[in-house]
Amino acid sequence: MWHSQRRALERLGHRVLAFDQRGFGGTPLGTDAPALDAVADDLAAALDAGGHDRVVLVGSSMGGYVAMRFLRRHPHRVRGLVLSATRASADSPEEAARREGFAHLMEDERERDGLLAQTMPLLLGATTRAESPELLERLLRDVAQAPPAAVAWAQRAIAARPDSFAVLGATTVPAVVVAGTEDELVPLEEARRMAAALPQGQLVTVAGAGHLQPLEAPEVFTGVLTRLLDDIDEQERVPGGRTC
């Protein structure tokens, strides 16, 4: 999902770590109960192993939930923040129940294929589905290869997360909230509230994109990242700059 952004940023001389959370990309799932705090601490360990101290943290969808838990547990390690297609509010009991139902169906071999065929198109905007059907095919292939137990674990971890608006309010680094105008899973109003809660937050909307803006509009999303990185570098060069 991050290939385009990684290539572009590395060409500009930035060090990039694309983190495979537990259960995905060869990273063991482990035996911990589902919890985003565990994934946030995994990320901290990965940063330590790679020699990364303070970072600009970018999270999309579940990655955004992990980023907000990382902010709570390791705030001193964050230079800047990008949150895409994610929520700071906790799930309602009804939303948590739907996630548990999704997790249960993922664990059922008889139901899994039908579940993915029904739900995966919702990750892409209507414009993307119409103009780039190959992206949906790619998404279905990628998700089909993901371990069902890891997908179920992740859904249960997301369902258990607390509200993070207080965390955002205490985050004083430069931050961008990115929202697709055709995101069918996260309302634009949620992104507006998150951007307003961040002391240095700004909202960027991506026209014609759905839930997966880095994949659907890679050049636009890369531009968001490069502009934020430039702003952070400028603030850190100026005596008394606000980045901390």
Rosetta blueprint (number, residue, H / E / L):
1 M L
2 W L
3 H H
4 S H
5 Q H
6 R H
7 R H
8 A H
9 L H
10 E H
11 R H
12 L L
13 G L
14 H L
15 R L
16 V L
17 L L
18 A L
19 F L
20 D L
21 Q L
22 R L
23 G L
24 F L
25 G L
26 G L
27 T L
28 P L
29 L L
30 G L
31 T L
32 D L
33 A L
34 P L
35 A L
36 L H
37 D H
38 A H
39 V H
40 A H
41 D H
42 D H
43 L H
44 A H
45 A H
46 A H
47 L H
48 D H
49 A H
50 G H
51 G L
52 H L
53 D L
54 R L
55 V E
56 V E
57 L E
58 V E
59 G E
60 S E
61 S L
62 M H
63 G H
64 G H
65 Y H
66 V H
67 A H
68 M H
69 R H
70 F H
71 L H
72 R H
73 R H
74 H L
75 P H
76 H H
77 R H
78 V E
79 R E
80 G E
81 L E
82 V E
83 L E
84 S E
85 A L
86 T L
87 R L
88 A L
89 S L
90 A L
91 D L
92 S L
93 P H
94 E H
95 E H
96 A H
97 A H
98 R H
99 R H
100 E H
101 G H
102 F H
103 A H
104 H H
105 L H
106 M H
107 E L
108 D L
109 E H
110 R H
111 E H
112 R H
113 D H
114 G H
115 L H
116 L H
117 A H
118 Q H
119 T H
120 M H
121 P H
122 L H
123 L H
124 L L
125 G L
126 A H
127 T H
128 T H
129 R H
130 A H
131 E H
132 S L
133 P H
134 E H
135 L H
136 L H
137 E H
138 R H
139 L H
140 L H
141 R H
142 D H
143 V H
144 A H
145 Q H
146 A L
147 P L
148 P H
149 A H
150 A H
151 V H
152 A H
153 W H
154 A H
155 Q H
156 R H
157 A H
158 I H
159 A H
160 A L
161 R L
162 P L
163 D L
164 S L
165 F H
166 A H
167 V H
168 L H
169 G H
170 A L
171 T L
172 T L
173 V L
174 P L
175 A E
176 V E
177 V E
178 V E
179 A E
180 G E
181 T L
182 E L
183 D L
184 E L
185 L L
186 V L
187 P L
188 L H
189 E H
190 E H
191 A H
192 R H
193 R H
194 M H
195 A H
196 A H
197 A H
198 L L
199 P L
200 Q L
201 G E
202 Q E
203 L E
204 V E
205 T E
206 V E
207 A L
208 G L
209 A L
210 G L
211 H L
212 L L
213 Q H
214 P H
215 L H
216 E H
217 A L
218 P H
219 E H
220 V H
221 F H
222 T H
223 G H
224 V H
225 L H
226 T H
227 R H
228 L H
229 L H
230 D H
231 D H
232 I H
233 D H
234 E H
235 Q H
236 E H
237 R H
238 V L
239 P L
240 G L
241 G L
242 R L
243 T L
244 C L
